[in-house]
């Protein structure tokens, strides 16, 4: 929520005086030819688009999300270039403006300490299979500030791996911990390459507990 700050009469008078002045400041502005060009930056996009964030289930465990969006051959030699002409994407000399018809998305989720204090670690619950099945994955395409729902994924696969404890003598006293690996295809035909894929994890009642995005 924006806060309103009171202005004194003296401040307002000074502001109006500056606005009414004939404008030596305008005359002092640099002409376009005197402006320094923006520094050109080149980003190597080999390997795809990556994303990561942390979240927490209300009154429950904390977790980390790591993900990647790829497509066979699409990201090979793909570069993003930012310069005076704006942002553009090149594969060699070929201009790329859209994503491929489908992206392969991989998401890895595992629990994470909410606190790194030793006294808190013994009371933190792990991320269980029951916790995971109650969560909802929602995906959107973001263009500027506008969000639109992404097409539903295809060929979903979920792999659950139980993690081995580091402290073997206390193994029987530790609650089992899991790693959840979710993969699926994301239809992306006709989507501008400047759009970002927004990934959210929500509770069963729609509360967003984690949000991140894959942006090239």
C-alpha positions as CSV (number, residue, x, y, z in Angstrom):
1,X,0.0,0.0,0.0
2,X,1.4,3.4,-1.0
3,X,2.0,5.9,1.8
4,X,1.2,9.6,1.3
5,X,3.8,12.0,2.6
6,X,2.6,15.5,3.5
7,X,4.3,18.4,1.6
8,X,4.9,21.8,3.2
9,X,3.7,25.0,1.5
10,X,7.3,26.0,1.0
11,X,8.0,22.8,-0.9
12,X,5.0,23.2,-3.1
13,X,5.9,26.8,-3.9
14,X,9.4,25.7,-4.8
15,X,8.1,23.0,-7.0
16,X,5.7,25.3,-8.9
17,X,8.5,27.8,-9.3
18,X,10.8,25.2,-10.9
19,X,8.0,24.1,-13.2
20,X,7.3,27.7,-14.3
21,X,11.0,28.5,-14.9
22,X,11.9,29.0,-18.6
23,X,14.2,26.1,-18.4
24,X,18.0,26.3,-18.5
25,X,17.9,22.7,-17.3
26,X,16.2,21.7,-20.6
27,X,18.9,23.5,-22.5
28,X,21.5,21.6,-20.6
29,X,20.1,18.3,-21.6
30,X,22.4,16.2,-23.8
31,X,21.4,15.7,-27.4
32,X,21.0,12.1,-28.6
33,X,24.4,12.2,-30.3
34,X,26.1,13.0,-27.0
35,X,24.5,10.1,-25.1
36,X,26.7,7.1,-24.6
37,X,25.4,3.8,-26.1
38,X,24.2,1.1,-23.8
39,X,26.8,-1.6,-23.2
40,X,26.0,-4.7,-25.2
41,X,25.5,-7.9,-23.2
42,X,25.3,-11.4,-24.5
43,X,23.7,-14.3,-22.6
44,X,24.3,-17.9,-23.5
45,X,21.1,-19.9,-23.3
46,X,22.5,-23.3,-23.9
47,X,20.7,-25.9,-21.7
48,X,17.4,-24.1,-21.5
49,X,15.6,-21.9,-19.0
50,X,16.2,-22.5,-15.3
51,X,14.2,-21.5,-12.3
52,X,14.3,-22.0,-8.5
53,X,12.6,-20.7,-5.4
54,X,11.8,-21.7,-1.8
55,X,8.4,-22.0,-0.2
56,X,6.5,-23.2,2.9
57,X,3.3,-25.0,3.5
58,X,1.3,-23.0,6.1
59,X,2.2,-24.4,9.6
60,X,4.2,-27.1,7.8
61,X,7.5,-27.9,6.2
62,X,9.6,-25.6,4.0
63,X,10.8,-26.8,0.6
64,X,12.9,-25.9,-2.4
65,X,11.9,-26.0,-6.1
66,X,14.4,-26.4,-8.9
67,X,13.3,-26.6,-12.5
68,X,14.4,-26.5,-16.1
69,X,12.6,-26.0,-19.4
70,X,14.3,-27.5,-22.4
71,X,13.5,-28.6,-26.0
72,X,15.6,-30.9,-28.3
73,X,17.9,-28.7,-30.4
74,X,16.0,-25.4,-29.7
75,X,18.5,-24.0,-27.2
76,X,21.6,-25.1,-29.0
77,X,23.8,-22.1,-29.7
78,X,20.9,-19.8,-28.7
79,X,21.9,-16.4,-27.3
80,X,20.1,-13.4,-25.9
81,X,21.5,-10.0,-26.9
82,X,20.7,-6.8,-25.1
83,X,21.9,-3.5,-26.8
84,X,20.6,-0.1,-28.0
85,X,18.2,-1.9,-30.3
86,X,16.5,-3.7,-27.4
87,X,16.5,-7.5,-26.7
88,X,16.7,-10.1,-29.4
89,X,17.5,-13.8,-29.6
90,X,19.8,-15.3,-32.1
91,X,20.8,-18.9,-33.0
92,X,23.9,-18.2,-35.1
93,X,22.6,-15.6,-37.6
94,X,18.9,-16.8,-37.3
95,X,16.6,-14.5,-35.4
96,X,14.4,-16.5,-33.0
97,X,11.1,-14.9,-31.9
98,X,9.0,-17.8,-30.6
99,X,9.3,-20.9,-28.4
100,X,9.2,-24.3,-30.1
101,X,5.8,-26.1,-30.2
102,X,6.6,-27.9,-26.9
103,X,8.9,-27.4,-23.9
104,X,10.0,-30.3,-21.7
105,X,9.7,-29.1,-18.1
106,X,11.4,-30.8,-15.2
107,X,10.7,-29.9,-11.6
108,X,12.5,-31.2,-8.5
109,X,11.0,-30.6,-5.0
110,X,12.4,-31.5,-1.7
111,X,12.1,-30.3,1.9
112,X,14.4,-27.6,3.2
113,X,15.1,-26.4,6.8
114,X,12.9,-23.5,7.8
115,X,15.6,-22.6,10.3
116,X,19.3,-23.5,10.4
117,X,19.4,-23.3,14.2
118,X,20.1,-26.7,15.7
119,X,17.3,-26.3,18.3
120,X,14.7,-25.8,15.6
121,X,15.8,-28.7,13.4
122,X,14.4,-31.4,15.7
123,X,10.9,-30.0,15.5
124,X,10.6,-29.3,11.8
125,X,8.4,-31.8,10.0
126,X,9.6,-33.3,6.7
127,X,7.7,-32.9,3.4
128,X,5.6,-36.1,3.2
129,X,3.9,-37.8,0.3
130,X,0.5,-36.7,1.8
131,X,1.8,-33.0,1.8
132,X,2.8,-33.3,-1.8
133,X,-0.4,-34.8,-3.1
134,X,-2.4,-31.9,-1.6
135,X,-0.5,-29.3,-3.5
136,X,-1.5,-27.9,-6.9
137,X,0.8,-26.9,-9.7
138,X,-0.4,-23.9,-11.7
139,X,1.4,-22.5,-14.8
140,X,1.0,-19.2,-16.6
141,X,2.6,-17.3,-19.4
142,X,3.6,-13.7,-18.5
143,X,4.0,-10.9,-21.0
144,X,5.0,-7.7,-19.4
145,X,2.7,-7.6,-16.3
146,X,-0.1,-9.6,-17.8
147,X,-0.6,-13.3,-16.9
148,X,-2.6,-15.8,-18.9
149,X,-3.1,-19.5,-18.0
150,X,-0.7,-21.9,-19.8
151,X,-2.1,-24.8,-21.8
152,X,-2.4,-28.0,-19.7
153,X,0.8,-30.1,-19.7
154,X,1.1,-33.4,-21.5
155,X,2.7,-36.8,-20.6
156,X,3.2,-36.1,-16.9
157,X,5.5,-38.4,-14.9
158,X,6.1,-38.3,-11.2
159,X,9.1,-40.1,-9.6
160,X,9.4,-40.2,-5.8
161,X,12.8,-41.1,-4.2
162,X,13.3,-41.8,-0.5
163,X,16.5,-40.1,0.6
164,X,19.0,-41.9,2.7
165,X,19.8,-40.3,6.1
166,X,23.3,-38.9,6.6
167,X,23.3,-40.1,10.3
168,X,23.2,-43.9,10.0
169,X,23.2,-44.7,13.8
170,X,20.0,-42.6,14.2
171,X,18.4,-43.9,11.0
172,X,15.5,-45.6,12.9
173,X,14.7,-42.4,14.7
174,X,14.4,-40.2,11.6
175,X,11.2,-39.6,9.7
176,X,11.5,-40.6,6.0
177,X,12.4,-37.8,3.6
178,X,11.5,-37.7,0.0
179,X,12.5,-36.1,-3.3
180,X,9.7,-35.5,-5.8
181,X,10.7,-35.3,-9.5
182,X,7.9,-34.2,-11.8
183,X,8.3,-34.0,-15.6
184,X,5.8,-33.0,-18.3
185,X,5.5,-31.4,-21.7
186,X,4.3,-27.8,-21.9
187,X,2.6,-26.7,-25.2
188,X,4.2,-23.5,-26.3
189,X,3.5,-23.1,-30.0
190,X,3.2,-19.5,-31.0
191,X,4.3,-18.1,-27.6
192,X,6.7,-15.2,-27.9
193,X,10.2,-16.0,-26.7
194,X,10.1,-12.8,-24.6
195,X,7.3,-14.3,-22.5
196,X,8.3,-16.1,-19.2
197,X,6.8,-19.3,-17.9
198,X,5.5,-18.6,-14.4
199,X,5.4,-21.7,-12.1
200,X,3.3,-21.5,-8.9
201,X,2.6,-24.1,-6.2
202,X,-0.7,-23.7,-4.3
203,X,-2.5,-25.2,-1.4
204,X,-5.8,-27.0,-1.9
205,X,-7.7,-23.7,-1.1
206,X,-5.7,-21.7,-3.7
207,X,-3.1,-20.0,-1.5
208,X,0.2,-19.5,-3.4
209,X,3.1,-20.8,-1.3
210,X,5.8,-20.7,-4.0
211,X,6.2,-18.7,-7.2
212,X,9.1,-18.5,-9.7
213,X,9.5,-18.1,-13.4
214,X,11.6,-19.4,-16.3
215,X,12.7,-16.4,-18.4
216,X,15.1,-16.2,-21.2
